[in-house]
Amino acid sequence: MIENENKLILFCGPSGSGKTTIVHHLLEINSQFSFSVSATTRKKRSNETDGKDYYFLDLEEFKKKIEQDEFIEWEEVYESGFYGTLKSEINRIASLGKYVIFDVDVEGGLKIKKLFGPSLLAVFVMPPSIEDLKKRLKSRATETQSDLMNRLKKAELELTYHNHFDKVIINKDLDESLREAQNLVEKFIEK
Ligand code: 5GP
């Protein structure tokens, strides 16, 4: 069961769009926001911490949680990885009285949006172009060539869903996008 009466904020957008940077910024400037730490089977990157960026699980552990109905949503986002939002995570944040911030893929985002309705602000972060996204993913250098191709293929499809979201941020200039995101969420929680 999910017990949440507070507002929630969702950031979606293709891998490399800058949504995680935006989410980290919001978490830094406002202690009332709390990140919904997803579970994943993908390998931990060197700059990530278990329990902070993700709960890193092996496939068996992840599948057990699916069977036990512990997720509000889960996806096999890339061939190599399952990702999912745990019910316990939403309850943990609700018990702190904070606003949940999600950073999930588009399919997961649309499921979460349906689940929480008007209590949730759904923001889509777009790169200015596919070319720009390619550049960003390459410079990040966290993926293998085949992972990179998978991410780009998925990004092209995800971009077509931007009009299903409440707000769209075109991330051309990062400082500008951070300001825009801050304005949007502050206005939403003050409503
Ligand atoms: P990354 O491997 O770059 O951290 O994430 C890959 C994609 O999975 C991103 O689009 C990220 O937003 C998405 N993602 C992260 N957590 C979840 C989740 O719990 N559910 C879903 N559906 N997608 C997620």
Residues whose N, C-alpha, C, O or C-beta is under 5 A from the ligand:
A	BS01	5GP	G13 S15 S38 A39 W74 E75 V77 Y83 G84 T85 D103 V104 D105 G108
